[in-house]
Amino acid sequence: MTEPREMADIAVKALEEKKAIDIKIIDISHISTLADYFIIASGSNRSQVQAMADAVDEALDKTGVHARSTEGYQNANWILLDYGDIVVHLFDEENRLFYDLERIWRDGRVISPETLEDGSGSEEQ
């Protein structure tokens, strides 16, 4: 079974390949039972946001991890991909500013992609 840290790392790399804007990884494991990580990223248009969702889904699917649910794919102003241990939020730029999940989940620890790769617990904040 793929560990949450590995799942998040795979998702982030898929987003980077699709040129996602301002990828944030928030470790919420110490403040919520919803998931271990929230990954938040933006795309500049509907097509890019959908391509980002497709890339994450395909990359995790290759490891045997499947989304429990996907919301918002058709409109693509906010796509939510729920993989249980990680939740990926993909926004167009306007809706990301409006919903401001980074502020809502500010008690979580923002971590760097390098932290996911090496498994260290160091924070970015």
Phi and psi restraints in degrees (value plus and minus 20) as a CYANA .aco file:
   2 THR   PHI     -97.3   -57.3
   2 THR   PSI     110.5   150.5
   3 GLU   PHI     -91.6   -51.6
   3 GLU   PSI     131.8   171.8
   4 PRO   PHI     -75.1   -35.1
   4 PRO   PSI     -60.7   -20.7
   5 ARG   PHI     -81.4   -41.4
   5 ARG   PSI     -63.3   -23.3
   6 GLU   PHI     -85.8   -45.8
   6 GLU   PSI     -61.2   -21.2
   7 MET   PHI     -79.7   -39.7
   7 MET   PSI     -65.3   -25.3
   8 ALA   PHI     -83.1   -43.1
   8 ALA   PSI     -61.2   -21.2
   9 ASP   PHI     -82.1   -42.1
   9 ASP   PSI     -63.6   -23.6
  10 ILE   PHI     -82.4   -42.4
  10 ILE   PSI     -64.5   -24.5
  11 ALA   PHI     -83.0   -43.0
  11 ALA   PSI     -64.3   -24.3
  12 VAL   PHI     -83.0   -43.0
  12 VAL   PSI     -63.1   -23.1
  13 LYS   PHI     -82.7   -42.7
  13 LYS   PSI     -59.3   -19.3
  14 ALA   PHI     -83.6   -43.6
  14 ALA   PSI     -60.0   -20.0
  15 LEU   PHI     -86.9   -46.9
  15 LEU   PSI     -60.7   -20.7
  16 GLU   PHI     -81.5   -41.5
  16 GLU   PSI     -58.6   -18.6
  17 GLU   PHI     -83.4   -43.4
  17 GLU   PSI     -49.5    -9.5
  18 LYS   PHI    -114.5   -74.5
  18 LYS   PSI      -6.3    33.7
  19 LYS   PHI      40.3    80.3
  19 LYS   PSI      19.8    59.8
  20 ALA   PHI     -79.9   -39.9
  20 ALA   PSI     128.2   168.2
  21 ILE   PHI    -117.3   -77.3
  21 ILE   PSI     112.8   152.8
  22 ASP   PHI      30.5    70.5
  22 ASP   PSI      43.6    83.6
  23 ILE   PHI     -93.6   -53.6
  23 ILE   PSI     106.6   146.6
  24 LYS   PHI    -140.3  -100.3
  24 LYS   PSI     117.0   157.0
  25 ILE   PHI    -136.4   -96.4
  25 ILE   PSI     100.8   140.8
  26 ILE   PHI    -137.0   -97.0
  26 ILE   PSI      99.2   139.2
  27 ASP   PHI    -101.5   -61.5
  27 ASP   PSI      91.2   131.2
  28 ILE   PHI    -130.7   -90.7
  28 ILE   PSI      -8.7    31.3
  29 SER   PHI     -80.2   -40.2
  29 SER   PSI     -49.1    -9.1
  30 HIS   PHI    -108.5   -68.5
  30 HIS   PSI     -26.5    13.5
  31 ILE   PHI    -144.6  -104.6
  31 ILE   PSI     -26.4    13.6
  32 SER   PHI    -171.6  -131.6
  32 SER   PSI     131.7   171.7
  33 THR   PHI    -118.0   -78.0
  33 THR   PSI     -19.2    20.8
  34 LEU   PHI     -81.5   -41.5
  34 LEU   PSI     -63.5   -23.5
  35 ALA   PHI    -187.7  -147.7
  35 ALA   PSI     153.2   193.2
  36 ASP   PHI    -110.6   -70.6
  36 ASP   PSI     -56.0   -16.0
  37 TYR   PHI    -155.1  -115.1
  37 TYR   PSI     119.4   159.4
  38 PHE   PHI    -125.6   -85.6
  38 PHE   PSI     113.7   153.7
  39 ILE   PHI    -137.1   -97.1
  39 ILE   PSI     106.6   146.6
  40 ILE   PHI    -143.1  -103.1
  40 ILE   PSI     112.6   152.6
  41 ALA   PHI    -171.9  -131.9
  41 ALA   PSI     141.0   181.0
  42 SER   PHI    -141.4  -101.4
  42 SER   PSI     135.7   175.7
  43 GLY   PHI    -146.2  -106.2
  43 GLY   PSI     138.4   178.4
  44 SER   PHI    -103.6   -63.6
  44 SER   PSI     -34.7     5.3
  45 ASN   PHI    -176.7  -136.7
  45 ASN   PSI     150.7   190.7
  46 ARG   PHI     -76.8   -36.8
  46 ARG   PSI     -64.1   -24.1
  47 SER   PHI     -82.7   -42.7
  47 SER   PSI     -61.0   -21.0
  48 GLN   PHI     -87.4   -47.4
  48 GLN   PSI     -61.9   -21.9
  49 VAL   PHI     -81.7   -41.7
  49 VAL   PSI     -62.8   -22.8
  50 GLN   PHI     -86.1   -46.1
  50 GLN   PSI     -59.5   -19.5
  51 ALA   PHI     -83.9   -43.9
  51 ALA   PSI     -56.9   -16.9
  52 MET   PHI     -83.6   -43.6
  52 MET   PSI     -64.6   -24.6
  53 ALA   PHI     -81.8   -41.8
  53 ALA   PSI     -64.1   -24.1
  54 ASP   PHI     -81.7   -41.7
  54 ASP   PSI     -61.1   -21.1
  55 ALA   PHI     -85.2   -45.2
  55 ALA   PSI     -63.5   -23.5
  56 VAL   PHI     -83.7   -43.7
  56 VAL   PSI     -67.0   -27.0
  57 ASP   PHI     -81.0   -41.0
  57 ASP   PSI     -63.5   -23.5
  58 GLU   PHI     -86.2   -46.2
  58 GLU   PSI     -63.8   -23.8
  59 ALA   PHI     -84.2   -44.2
  59 ALA   PSI     -63.5   -23.5
  60 LEU   PHI     -92.9   -52.9
  60 LEU   PSI     -54.1   -14.1
  61 ASP   PHI     -79.6   -39.6
  61 ASP   PSI     -57.2   -17.2
  62 LYS   PHI     -82.7   -42.7
  62 LYS   PSI     -44.0    -4.0
  63 THR   PHI    -115.0   -75.0
  63 THR   PSI     -17.9    22.1
  64 GLY   PHI      69.0   109.0
  64 GLY   PSI     -10.5    29.5
  65 VAL   PHI    -119.9   -79.9
  65 VAL   PSI     105.4   145.4
  66 HIS   PHI    -139.8   -99.8
  66 HIS   PSI     124.9   164.9
  67 ALA   PHI     -84.3   -44.3
  67 ALA   PSI     115.1   155.1
  68 ARG   PHI     -92.6   -52.6
  68 ARG   PSI     -58.0   -18.0
  69 SER   PHI    -177.3  -137.3
  69 SER   PSI     135.3   175.3
  70 THR   PHI    -152.0  -112.0
  70 THR   PSI     110.7   150.7
  71 GLU   PHI    -146.7  -106.7
  71 GLU   PSI     123.2   163.2
  72 GLY   PHI      62.6   102.6
  72 GLY   PSI      -9.1    30.9
  73 TYR   PHI     -82.5   -42.5
  73 TYR   PSI     -62.1   -22.1
  74 GLN   PHI     -84.2   -44.2
  74 GLN   PSI     -65.5   -25.5
  75 ASN   PHI     -97.0   -57.0
  75 ASN   PSI     -56.4   -16.4
  76 ALA   PHI      40.9    80.9
  76 ALA   PSI       4.6    44.6
  77 ASN   PHI    -110.8   -70.8
  77 ASN   PSI     -42.7    -2.7
  78 TRP   PHI    -173.1  -133.1
  78 TRP   PSI      88.8   128.8
  79 ILE   PHI    -123.6   -83.6
  79 ILE   PSI     108.7   148.7
  80 LEU   PHI    -132.7   -92.7
  80 LEU   PSI     104.5   144.5
  81 LEU   PHI    -135.0   -95.0
  81 LEU   PSI      93.1   133.1
  82 ASP   PHI    -123.6   -83.6
  82 ASP   PSI      94.5   134.5
  83 TYR   PHI    -129.5   -89.5
  83 TYR   PSI      -2.9    37.1
  84 GLY   PHI      65.2   105.2
  84 GLY   PSI     -99.9   -59.9
  85 ASP   PHI     -97.4   -57.4
  85 ASP   PSI     -42.3    -2.3
  86 ILE   PHI    -150.7  -110.7
  86 ILE   PSI     127.1   167.1
  87 VAL   PHI    -146.6  -106.6
  87 VAL   PSI     106.6   146.6
  88 VAL   PHI    -126.3   -86.3
  88 VAL   PSI     104.6   144.6
  89 HIS   PHI    -131.8   -91.8
  89 HIS   PSI      98.2   138.2
  90 LEU   PHI    -138.0   -98.0
  90 LEU   PSI     105.4   145.4
  91 PHE   PHI    -143.0  -103.0
  91 PHE   PSI     136.3   176.3
  92 ASP   PHI     -98.6   -58.6
  92 ASP   PSI     143.1   183.1
  93 GLU   PHI     -82.4   -42.4
  93 GLU   PSI     -59.1   -19.1
  94 GLU   PHI     -84.0   -44.0
  94 GLU   PSI     -66.7   -26.7
  95 ASN   PHI     -90.8   -50.8
  95 ASN   PSI     -49.8    -9.8
  96 ARG   PHI     -83.5   -43.5
  96 ARG   PSI     -63.0   -23.0
  97 LEU   PHI     -84.1   -44.1
  97 LEU   PSI     -61.2   -21.2
  98 PHE   PHI     -84.4   -44.4
  98 PHE   PSI     -69.4   -29.4
  99 TYR   PHI    -100.1   -60.1
  99 TYR   PSI     -48.7    -8.7
 100 ASP   PHI      25.7    65.7
 100 ASP   PSI      36.3    76.3
 101 LEU   PHI     -80.8   -40.8
 101 LEU   PSI     -49.9    -9.9
 102 GLU   PHI     -80.1   -40.1
 102 GLU   PSI     -57.4   -17.4
 103 ARG   PHI     -92.0   -52.0
 103 ARG   PSI     -64.4   -24.4
 104 ILE   PHI     -81.0   -41.0
 104 ILE   PSI     -58.6   -18.6
 105 TRP   PHI    -123.2   -83.2
 105 TRP   PSI      10.9    50.9
 106 ARG   PHI     -84.4   -44.4
 106 ARG   PSI     -37.0     3.0
 107 ASP   PHI     -96.4   -56.4
 107 ASP   PSI     -31.6     8.4
 108 GLY   PHI     -96.7   -56.7
 108 GLY   PSI     146.2   186.2
 109 ARG   PHI    -118.1   -78.1
 109 ARG   PSI     100.6   140.6
 110 VAL   PHI     -96.9   -56.9
 110 VAL   PSI     106.2   146.2
 111 ILE   PHI    -141.9  -101.9
 111 ILE   PSI     141.5   181.5
 112 SER   PHI    -111.2   -71.2
 112 SER   PSI     138.3   178.3
 113 PRO   PHI     -78.3   -38.3
 113 PRO   PSI     -53.1   -13.1
 114 GLU   PHI     -83.6   -43.6
 114 GLU   PSI     -53.8   -13.8
 115 THR   PHI     -83.0   -43.0
 115 THR   PSI     -58.8   -18.8
 116 LEU   PHI     -85.7   -45.7
 116 LEU   PSI     -61.5   -21.5
 117 GLU   PHI     -84.6   -44.6
 117 GLU   PSI     -64.7   -24.7
 118 ASP   PHI    -113.8   -73.8
 118 ASP   PSI     -25.9    14.1
 119 GLY   PHI      55.3    95.3
 119 GLY   PSI     -10.7    29.3
 120 SER   PHI     -96.1   -56.1
 120 SER   PSI     143.1   183.1
 121 GLY   PHI    -122.2   -82.2
 121 GLY   PSI      -4.6    35.4
 122 SER   PHI     -89.9   -49.9
 122 SER   PSI     125.8   165.8
 123 GLU   PHI    -116.4   -76.4
 123 GLU   PSI     141.9   181.9
 124 GLU   PHI    -120.2   -80.2
 124 GLU   PSI     -44.5    -4.5
